[in-house]
Structure formats: structure tokens, C-alpha cells
Amino acid sequence: EKRDVILLQQVETFPLTLYD
């Protein structure tokens, strides 16, 4: 359950790291 939340956060922040 918590893993899903972490995965979602990683996916959401992944594009941010690309632009950063």
C-alpha cells in the first residue's frame, strides 16, 4: 500500500528531475 504511494511520488517527481 505504502509502496504504491512512493511509486506515484517517484513518477510525479521524475519529470521534475529531468527538467531540473
Order of alpha helices (4+ residues) and beta strands (2+ residues): alpha
